[in-house]
Amino acid sequence: MSVARKRVLVSGAAGFLGSHMCDRLLAEGAEVIALDNFITGHRRNLAHLDGNPHFRFIEHDITMPIDPGPVDYVMNMASPASPKDYLEFPIETLDVGSLGTRNMLEIAAKYGAKFLTTSTSESYGDPTVHPQVETYWGNVNPVGPRSCYDESKRFSEAITMAYHRSRGVKTSIARIFNTYGPRMKLSDGRVVPAFIDQALQGKPITLFGDGSQTRSFCYVSDLVDGLYRLLLSDEVYPVNLGNPNEITIRQFAEVITRLTATAGAITYEPLPEDDPKQRQPDITKARRQLGWEPKVDLNTGLLETIRYFQALQDSRP
């Protein structure tokens, strides 16, 4: 199967992941219709596609209905994704996960398109099962400060399954674990840009808690490959996409200081409320169903990301 000569609608296209997804779809021969309202995305992420005859951008908030015309695939990738962003825009985050997802599902239902929604490892909350498998229902605080994101994504999964069961829409759900790479925002607030930005500015790296919490970092090209394979698959139920190589945040800070050749000073702040203590995907299902697993090692991916952030810093006034 292929998306060649197919029309693909991508919401959240000016975001970090969405823009890379547009690149992959175009490289595979698709015609891409891109939507974004720039609440957290950025025009520069799509600037290199200006003039591409197979790419059309529409500035639009998907919480409002839109009819892009017939499409073959719908990729629902719109949402604030970093704690800094979704804590600043909690209502908008809930709206895009609910109203936005429904509007995108309506398009898929109308035109008989395959629908893929990008969910998150945050649907597992602060997990009591490790590593996290897709059959684990999670340990989520529904009224905590992070719930605007966690619950919007859990609702997005639920309404996706409802459209599949009641309306016959072909659907897939990706649960994305920590992903990094070029086009992340320096002010993103997530650990990769935060640590790199501090290191490049010669500032101490800020660890929350004692740094013993773990994450598993997947490079963006690997993640996009997993999404592409899932889009073309018949898998209906959630699939974890992420790198299973787990590392503590303190160890990660040490890697950043080594790769940036900086002093490596560290400061400590209290751990944010409901911050997950462990993150590691079980990707057995992705390996079996999609033939997918990450290929880019952490050092290689981080060096590419550091070069991107260095260029951003050099362009600052």
Contacts in CASP RR format, 6 or more apart in sequence:
PFRMAT RR
TARGET T0000
AUTHOR 0000-0000-0000
METHOD contacts of the structure
MODEL  1
MSVARKRVLVSGAAGFLGSHMCDRLLAEGAEVIALDNFITGHRRNLAHLD
GNPHFRFIEHDITMPIDPGPVDYVMNMASPASPKDYLEFPIETLDVGSLG
TRNMLEIAAKYGAKFLTTSTSESYGDPTVHPQVETYWGNVNPVGPRSCYD
ESKRFSEAITMAYHRSRGVKTSIARIFNTYGPRMKLSDGRVVPAFIDQAL
QGKPITLFGDGSQTRSFCYVSDLVDGLYRLLLSDEVYPVNLGNPNEITIR
QFAEVITRLTATAGAITYEPLPEDDPKQRQPDITKARRQLGWEPKVDLNT
GLLETIRYFQALQDSRP
1 232 0 8 1.000
2 28 0 8 1.000
2 29 0 8 1.000
2 232 0 8 1.000
3 25 0 8 1.000
3 28 0 8 1.000
3 29 0 8 1.000
3 30 0 8 1.000
3 72 0 8 1.000
3 73 0 8 1.000
3 228 0 8 1.000
3 231 0 8 1.000
3 232 0 8 1.000
4 28 0 8 1.000
4 29 0 8 1.000
4 30 0 8 1.000
5 29 0 8 1.000
5 30 0 8 1.000
5 31 0 8 1.000
6 30 0 8 1.000
6 31 0 8 1.000
6 72 0 8 1.000
6 73 0 8 1.000
7 30 0 8 1.000
7 31 0 8 1.000
7 32 0 8 1.000
7 33 0 8 1.000
7 70 0 8 1.000
7 71 0 8 1.000
7 72 0 8 1.000
7 73 0 8 1.000
8 25 0 8 1.000
8 30 0 8 1.000
8 31 0 8 1.000
8 32 0 8 1.000
8 33 0 8 1.000
8 71 0 8 1.000
8 72 0 8 1.000
8 73 0 8 1.000
8 74 0 8 1.000
8 75 0 8 1.000
9 33 0 8 1.000
9 35 0 8 1.000
9 68 0 8 1.000
9 71 0 8 1.000
9 73 0 8 1.000
9 74 0 8 1.000
9 75 0 8 1.000
9 104 0 8 1.000
9 107 0 8 1.000
9 113 0 8 1.000
10 18 0 8 1.000
10 21 0 8 1.000
10 22 0 8 1.000
10 25 0 8 1.000
10 32 0 8 1.000
10 33 0 8 1.000
10 34 0 8 1.000
10 35 0 8 1.000
10 75 0 8 1.000
10 77 0 8 1.000
11 35 0 8 1.000
11 36 0 8 1.000
11 62 0 8 1.000
11 74 0 8 1.000
11 75 0 8 1.000
11 76 0 8 1.000
11 77 0 8 1.000
11 78 0 8 1.000
11 100 0 8 1.000
11 104 0 8 1.000
12 18 0 8 1.000
12 34 0 8 1.000
12 35 0 8 1.000
12 36 0 8 1.000
12 41 0 8 1.000
12 62 0 8 1.000
12 77 0 8 1.000
12 78 0 8 1.000
12 79 0 8 1.000
13 19 0 8 1.000
13 21 0 8 1.000
13 22 0 8 1.000
13 32 0 8 1.000
13 34 0 8 1.000
13 35 0 8 1.000
13 36 0 8 1.000
13 46 0 8 1.000
13 57 0 8 1.000
13 77 0 8 1.000
14 34 0 8 1.000
14 36 0 8 1.000
14 38 0 8 1.000
14 41 0 8 1.000
14 42 0 8 1.000
14 43 0 8 1.000
14 45 0 8 1.000
14 46 0 8 1.000
14 57 0 8 1.000
15 36 0 8 1.000
15 40 0 8 1.000
15 41 0 8 1.000
15 42 0 8 1.000
15 45 0 8 1.000
15 77 0 8 1.000
15 183 0 8 1.000
16 41 0 8 1.000
16 45 0 8 1.000
16 81 0 8 1.000
16 179 0 8 1.000
16 181 0 8 1.000
16 183 0 8 1.000
16 184 0 8 1.000
16 185 0 8 1.000
16 188 0 8 1.000
16 220 0 8 1.000
17 77 0 8 1.000
17 81 0 8 1.000
17 118 0 8 1.000
17 176 0 8 1.000
17 179 0 8 1.000
17 220 0 8 1.000
17 223 0 8 1.000
17 224 0 8 1.000
17 227 0 8 1.000
18 45 0 8 1.000
18 75 0 8 1.000
18 77 0 8 1.000
19 45 0 8 1.000
19 46 0 8 1.000
19 183 0 8 1.000
20 183 0 8 1.000
20 220 0 8 1.000
20 221 0 8 1.000
20 224 0 8 1.000
21 75 0 8 1.000
21 77 0 8 1.000
21 224 0 8 1.000
21 227 0 8 1.000
21 228 0 8 1.000
22 32 0 8 1.000
22 34 0 8 1.000
22 46 0 8 1.000
22 49 0 8 1.000
22 55 0 8 1.000
23 49 0 8 1.000
23 224 0 8 1.000
24 224 0 8 1.000
24 225 0 8 1.000
24 228 0 8 1.000
25 32 0 8 1.000
25 228 0 8 1.000
26 32 0 8 1.000
26 49 0 8 1.000
26 52 0 8 1.000
26 54 0 8 1.000
26 55 0 8 1.000
28 228 0 8 1.000
29 54 0 8 1.000
30 54 0 8 1.000
30 73 0 8 1.000
31 54 0 8 1.000
31 55 0 8 1.000
31 56 0 8 1.000
32 54 0 8 1.000
32 55 0 8 1.000
32 56 0 8 1.000
33 56 0 8 1.000
33 58 0 8 1.000
33 68 0 8 1.000
33 71 0 8 1.000
34 46 0 8 1.000
34 55 0 8 1.000
34 56 0 8 1.000
34 57 0 8 1.000
34 58 0 8 1.000
35 57 0 8 1.000
35 58 0 8 1.000
35 59 0 8 1.000
35 60 0 8 1.000
35 62 0 8 1.000
35 66 0 8 1.000
35 68 0 8 1.000
35 78 0 8 1.000
36 57 0 8 1.000
36 59 0 8 1.000
36 60 0 8 1.000
36 78 0 8 1.000
37 59 0 8 1.000
37 60 0 8 1.000
37 61 0 8 1.000
37 62 0 8 1.000
37 78 0 8 1.000
38 59 0 8 1.000
39 61 0 8 1.000
39 80 0 8 1.000
39 89 0 8 1.000
39 92 0 8 1.000
40 80 0 8 1.000
40 81 0 8 1.000
40 82 0 8 1.000
40 85 0 8 1.000
40 89 0 8 1.000
40 185 0 8 1.000
41 185 0 8 1.000
42 183 0 8 1.000
42 185 0 8 1.000
45 183 0 8 1.000
46 57 0 8 1.000
49 55 0 8 1.000
49 57 0 8 1.000
58 66 0 8 1.000
58 68 0 8 1.000
60 66 0 8 1.000
62 76 0 8 1.000
62 78 0 8 1.000
62 96 0 8 1.000
62 99 0 8 1.000
62 100 0 8 1.000
62 103 0 8 1.000
62 104 0 8 1.000
63 92 0 8 1.000
63 95 0 8 1.000
63 96 0 8 1.000
63 99 0 8 1.000
63 100 0 8 1.000
63 103 0 8 1.000
64 103 0 8 1.000
65 103 0 8 1.000
65 106 0 8 1.000
66 103 0 8 1.000
66 107 0 8 1.000
67 107 0 8 1.000
67 110 0 8 1.000
68 107 0 8 1.000
69 111 0 8 1.000
70 111 0 8 1.000
71 107 0 8 1.000
71 108 0 8 1.000
71 111 0 8 1.000
71 113 0 8 1.000
72 111 0 8 1.000
72 113 0 8 1.000
72 114 0 8 1.000
73 113 0 8 1.000
73 114 0 8 1.000
73 115 0 8 1.000
73 116 0 8 1.000
73 231 0 8 1.000
74 104 0 8 1.000
74 105 0 8 1.000
74 107 0 8 1.000
74 108 0 8 1.000
74 113 0 8 1.000
74 114 0 8 1.000
74 115 0 8 1.000
74 116 0 8 1.000
75 116 0 8 1.000
75 118 0 8 1.000
75 227 0 8 1.000
75 231 0 8 1.000
76 100 0 8 1.000
76 101 0 8 1.000
76 104 0 8 1.000
76 105 0 8 1.000
76 115 0 8 1.000
76 116 0 8 1.000
76 117 0 8 1.000
76 118 0 8 1.000
76 156 0 8 1.000
77 118 0 8 1.000
78 96 0 8 1.000
78 100 0 8 1.000
79 86 0 8 1.000
79 93 0 8 1.000
79 96 0 8 1.000
79 97 0 8 1.000
79 118 0 8 1.000
79 149 0 8 1.000
79 152 0 8 1.000
79 153 0 8 1.000
80 86 0 8 1.000
80 88 0 8 1.000
80 89 0 8 1.000
80 92 0 8 1.000
80 93 0 8 1.000
80 96 0 8 1.000
80 149 0 8 1.000
81 120 0 8 1.000
81 149 0 8 1.000
82 185 0 8 1.000
82 188 0 8 1.000
82 189 0 8 1.000
82 190 0 8 1.000
83 146 0 8 1.000
83 149 0 8 1.000
83 189 0 8 1.000
83 190 0 8 1.000
83 272 0 8 1.000
84 187 0 8 1.000
84 188 0 8 1.000
84 189 0 8 1.000
84 190 0 8 1.000
85 93 0 8 1.000
85 188 0 8 1.000
86 93 0 8 1.000
86 146 0 8 1.000
86 148 0 8 1.000
86 149 0 8 1.000
87 145 0 8 1.000
87 146 0 8 1.000
87 148 0 8 1.000
90 148 0 8 1.000
91 148 0 8 1.000
93 148 0 8 1.000
93 149 0 8 1.000
93 152 0 8 1.000
94 148 0 8 1.000
94 151 0 8 1.000
94 152 0 8 1.000
96 152 0 8 1.000
97 152 0 8 1.000
97 153 0 8 1.000
97 155 0 8 1.000
97 156 0 8 1.000
98 152 0 8 1.000
98 155 0 8 1.000
98 156 0 8 1.000
98 159 0 8 1.000
101 117 0 8 1.000
101 155 0 8 1.000
101 156 0 8 1.000
101 159 0 8 1.000
101 160 0 8 1.000
102 159 0 8 1.000
104 115 0 8 1.000
104 117 0 8 1.000
105 115 0 8 1.000
105 159 0 8 1.000
105 160 0 8 1.000
105 163 0 8 1.000
105 167 0 8 1.000
105 169 0 8 1.000
107 113 0 8 1.000
108 114 0 8 1.000
108 115 0 8 1.000
108 163 0 8 1.000
108 169 0 8 1.000
108 170 0 8 1.000
108 171 0 8 1.000
109 163 0 8 1.000
109 167 0 8 1.000
109 168 0 8 1.000
109 169 0 8 1.000
112 169 0 8 1.000
112 170 0 8 1.000
113 170 0 8 1.000
114 170 0 8 1.000
114 171 0 8 1.000
114 172 0 8 1.000
114 231 0 8 1.000
115 160 0 8 1.000
115 163 0 8 1.000
115 169 0 8 1.000
115 170 0 8 1.000
115 171 0 8 1.000
115 172 0 8 1.000
116 171 0 8 1.000
116 172 0 8 1.000
116 173 0 8 1.000
116 174 0 8 1.000
116 227 0 8 1.000
116 230 0 8 1.000
116 231 0 8 1.000
117 156 0 8 1.000
117 157 0 8 1.000
117 160 0 8 1.000
117 171 0 8 1.000
117 172 0 8 1.000
117 173 0 8 1.000
117 174 0 8 1.000
118 174 0 8 1.000
118 176 0 8 1.000
118 227 0 8 1.000
119 153 0 8 1.000
119 154 0 8 1.000
119 156 0 8 1.000
119 157 0 8 1.000
119 173 0 8 1.000
119 174 0 8 1.000
119 175 0 8 1.000
119 176 0 8 1.000
119 238 0 8 1.000
120 149 0 8 1.000
120 150 0 8 1.000
120 153 0 8 1.000
120 175 0 8 1.000
120 176 0 8 1.000
121 132 0 8 1.000
121 175 0 8 1.000
121 176 0 8 1.000
121 177 0 8 1.000
121 178 0 8 1.000
121 240 0 8 1.000
121 279 0 8 1.000
121 281 0 8 1.000
122 140 0 8 1.000
122 146 0 8 1.000
122 149 0 8 1.000
122 150 0 8 1.000
122 153 0 8 1.000
122 276 0 8 1.000
123 138 0 8 1.000
123 140 0 8 1.000
123 150 0 8 1.000
123 153 0 8 1.000
123 154 0 8 1.000
123 157 0 8 1.000
123 175 0 8 1.000
123 238 0 8 1.000
124 132 0 8 1.000
124 136 0 8 1.000
124 138 0 8 1.000
124 139 0 8 1.000
124 140 0 8 1.000
124 175 0 8 1.000
124 276 0 8 1.000
125 138 0 8 1.000
125 139 0 8 1.000
125 140 0 8 1.000
125 141 0 8 1.000
125 150 0 8 1.000
125 274 0 8 1.000
125 276 0 8 1.000
126 139 0 8 1.000
126 140 0 8 1.000
126 141 0 8 1.000
126 274 0 8 1.000
126 275 0 8 1.000
126 276 0 8 1.000
126 277 0 8 1.000
127 136 0 8 1.000
127 138 0 8 1.000
127 139 0 8 1.000
127 276 0 8 1.000
127 278 0 8 1.000
127 279 0 8 1.000
128 138 0 8 1.000
128 139 0 8 1.000
129 136 0 8 1.000
129 138 0 8 1.000
130 278 0 8 1.000
130 280 0 8 1.000
131 244 0 8 1.000
131 246 0 8 1.000
131 280 0 8 1.000
131 281 0 8 1.000
131 282 0 8 1.000
132 240 0 8 1.000
132 279 0 8 1.000
132 280 0 8 1.000
132 281 0 8 1.000
132 282 0 8 1.000
133 240 0 8 1.000
133 282 0 8 1.000
133 284 0 8 1.000
133 285 0 8 1.000
134 175 0 8 1.000
134 237 0 8 1.000
134 238 0 8 1.000
134 239 0 8 1.000
134 240 0 8 1.000
134 282 0 8 1.000
134 285 0 8 1.000
140 147 0 8 1.000
140 150 0 8 1.000
140 151 0 8 1.000
140 154 0 8 1.000
141 147 0 8 1.000
141 150 0 8 1.000
141 274 0 8 1.000
142 150 0 8 1.000
142 151 0 8 1.000
144 273 0 8 1.000
144 274 0 8 1.000
145 272 0 8 1.000
145 273 0 8 1.000
145 274 0 8 1.000
146 273 0 8 1.000
146 274 0 8 1.000
157 173 0 8 1.000
157 238 0 8 1.000
160 171 0 8 1.000
160 173 0 8 1.000
161 171 0 8 1.000
161 173 0 8 1.000
161 236 0 8 1.000
163 169 0 8 1.000
163 171 0 8 1.000
164 170 0 8 1.000
164 171 0 8 1.000
164 236 0 8 1.000
170 234 0 8 1.000
171 236 0 8 1.000
172 230 0 8 1.000
172 231 0 8 1.000
172 233 0 8 1.000
172 235 0 8 1.000
172 236 0 8 1.000
172 239 0 8 1.000
173 236 0 8 1.000
173 237 0 8 1.000
173 238 0 8 1.000
173 239 0 8 1.000
174 226 0 8 1.000
174 227 0 8 1.000
174 230 0 8 1.000
174 238 0 8 1.000
174 239 0 8 1.000
174 241 0 8 1.000
175 238 0 8 1.000
175 239 0 8 1.000
175 240 0 8 1.000
175 241 0 8 1.000
175 281 0 8 1.000
176 223 0 8 1.000
176 241 0 8 1.000
176 242 0 8 1.000
177 216 0 8 1.000
177 218 0 8 1.000
177 240 0 8 1.000
177 241 0 8 1.000
177 242 0 8 1.000
177 243 0 8 1.000
177 279 0 8 1.000
177 280 0 8 1.000
177 281 0 8 1.000
178 190 0 8 1.000
178 191 0 8 1.000
178 192 0 8 1.000
178 215 0 8 1.000
178 216 0 8 1.000
178 217 0 8 1.000
178 218 0 8 1.000
178 242 0 8 1.000
178 279 0 8 1.000
179 217 0 8 1.000
179 218 0 8 1.000
179 219 0 8 1.000
179 220 0 8 1.000
179 223 0 8 1.000
179 242 0 8 1.000
180 190 0 8 1.000
180 192 0 8 1.000
180 193 0 8 1.000
180 217 0 8 1.000
180 218 0 8 1.000
180 219 0 8 1.000
180 220 0 8 1.000
180 301 0 8 1.000
180 302 0 8 1.000
180 305 0 8 1.000
181 192 0 8 1.000
181 219 0 8 1.000
181 220 0 8 1.000
181 301 0 8 1.000
181 304 0 8 1.000
181 305 0 8 1.000
181 308 0 8 1.000
182 220 0 8 1.000
182 304 0 8 1.000
182 305 0 8 1.000
182 308 0 8 1.000
183 220 0 8 1.000
183 308 0 8 1.000
184 190 0 8 1.000
184 192 0 8 1.000
184 193 0 8 1.000
184 305 0 8 1.000
185 193 0 8 1.000
186 193 0 8 1.000
186 197 0 8 1.000
186 309 0 8 1.000
186 312 0 8 1.000
186 313 0 8 1.000
187 193 0 8 1.000
188 194 0 8 1.000
191 215 0 8 1.000
191 249 0 8 1.000
191 252 0 8 1.000
192 217 0 8 1.000
192 302 0 8 1.000
192 305 0 8 1.000
193 309 0 8 1.000
194 206 0 8 1.000
195 205 0 8 1.000
195 252 0 8 1.000
195 253 0 8 1.000
195 256 0 8 1.000
196 256 0 8 1.000
196 260 0 8 1.000
196 302 0 8 1.000
196 305 0 8 1.000
196 306 0 8 1.000
196 309 0 8 1.000
197 309 0 8 1.000
197 313 0 8 1.000
198 204 0 8 1.000
198 205 0 8 1.000
198 206 0 8 1.000
199 205 0 8 1.000
199 256 0 8 1.000
199 257 0 8 1.000
199 260 0 8 1.000
199 262 0 8 1.000
199 264 0 8 1.000
200 260 0 8 1.000
200 262 0 8 1.000
200 306 0 8 1.000
200 309 0 8 1.000
200 310 0 8 1.000
200 313 0 8 1.000
201 313 0 8 1.000
202 262 0 8 1.000
202 263 0 8 1.000
204 264 0 8 1.000
204 265 0 8 1.000
204 266 0 8 1.000
204 267 0 8 1.000
205 253 0 8 1.000
205 256 0 8 1.000
205 257 0 8 1.000
205 264 0 8 1.000
205 265 0 8 1.000
205 266 0 8 1.000
205 267 0 8 1.000
206 266 0 8 1.000
206 267 0 8 1.000
206 268 0 8 1.000
206 269 0 8 1.000
207 249 0 8 1.000
207 250 0 8 1.000
207 253 0 8 1.000
207 266 0 8 1.000
207 267 0 8 1.000
207 268 0 8 1.000
207 269 0 8 1.000
208 249 0 8 1.000
208 268 0 8 1.000
208 269 0 8 1.000
208 270 0 8 1.000
208 271 0 8 1.000
208 272 0 8 1.000
208 275 0 8 1.000
209 268 0 8 1.000
209 269 0 8 1.000
209 270 0 8 1.000
209 271 0 8 1.000
210 250 0 8 1.000
210 268 0 8 1.000
211 248 0 8 1.000
211 249 0 8 1.000
211 250 0 8 1.000
211 253 0 8 1.000
212 248 0 8 1.000
212 249 0 8 1.000
212 250 0 8 1.000
212 277 0 8 1.000
213 248 0 8 1.000
213 249 0 8 1.000
213 271 0 8 1.000
213 275 0 8 1.000
213 276 0 8 1.000
213 277 0 8 1.000
213 278 0 8 1.000
214 246 0 8 1.000
214 247 0 8 1.000
214 248 0 8 1.000
214 249 0 8 1.000
214 277 0 8 1.000
214 278 0 8 1.000
214 279 0 8 1.000
214 280 0 8 1.000
215 246 0 8 1.000
215 247 0 8 1.000
215 249 0 8 1.000
215 252 0 8 1.000
215 279 0 8 1.000
216 242 0 8 1.000
216 243 0 8 1.000
216 244 0 8 1.000
216 245 0 8 1.000
216 246 0 8 1.000
216 247 0 8 1.000
216 279 0 8 1.000
216 280 0 8 1.000
216 281 0 8 1.000
217 243 0 8 1.000
217 245 0 8 1.000
217 247 0 8 1.000
217 252 0 8 1.000
217 298 0 8 1.000
218 241 0 8 1.000
218 242 0 8 1.000
218 243 0 8 1.000
218 294 0 8 1.000
219 243 0 8 1.000
219 294 0 8 1.000
219 296 0 8 1.000
219 300 0 8 1.000
219 301 0 8 1.000
219 304 0 8 1.000
221 296 0 8 1.000
222 242 0 8 1.000
222 243 0 8 1.000
222 294 0 8 1.000
222 295 0 8 1.000
222 296 0 8 1.000
223 241 0 8 1.000
223 242 0 8 1.000
225 292 0 8 1.000
226 241 0 8 1.000
226 286 0 8 1.000
226 290 0 8 1.000
226 292 0 8 1.000
227 241 0 8 1.000
229 290 0 8 1.000
229 291 0 8 1.000
229 292 0 8 1.000
230 239 0 8 1.000
230 241 0 8 1.000
230 286 0 8 1.000
230 290 0 8 1.000
233 289 0 8 1.000
233 290 0 8 1.000
235 285 0 8 1.000
235 289 0 8 1.000
235 290 0 8 1.000
239 285 0 8 1.000
239 286 0 8 1.000
239 289 0 8 1.000
239 290 0 8 1.000
240 281 0 8 1.000
240 282 0 8 1.000
240 283 0 8 1.000
240 285 0 8 1.000
240 286 0 8 1.000
241 281 0 8 1.000
241 283 0 8 1.000
241 286 0 8 1.000
241 292 0 8 1.000
242 281 0 8 1.000
242 283 0 8 1.000
242 286 0 8 1.000
242 294 0 8 1.000
243 281 0 8 1.000
243 294 0 8 1.000
243 298 0 8 1.000
244 280 0 8 1.000
244 281 0 8 1.000
244 282 0 8 1.000
244 283 0 8 1.000
244 294 0 8 1.000
245 294 0 8 1.000
245 298 0 8 1.000
246 278 0 8 1.000
246 279 0 8 1.000
246 280 0 8 1.000
247 255 0 8 1.000
247 298 0 8 1.000
250 266 0 8 1.000
253 264 0 8 1.000
253 266 0 8 1.000
254 264 0 8 1.000
255 298 0 8 1.000
255 299 0 8 1.000
255 302 0 8 1.000
256 262 0 8 1.000
256 302 0 8 1.000
257 263 0 8 1.000
257 264 0 8 1.000
259 299 0 8 1.000
259 302 0 8 1.000
259 303 0 8 1.000
259 306 0 8 1.000
260 306 0 8 1.000
283 292 0 8 1.000
283 293 0 8 1.000
286 292 0 8 1.000
286 293 0 8 1.000
287 293 0 8 1.000
END
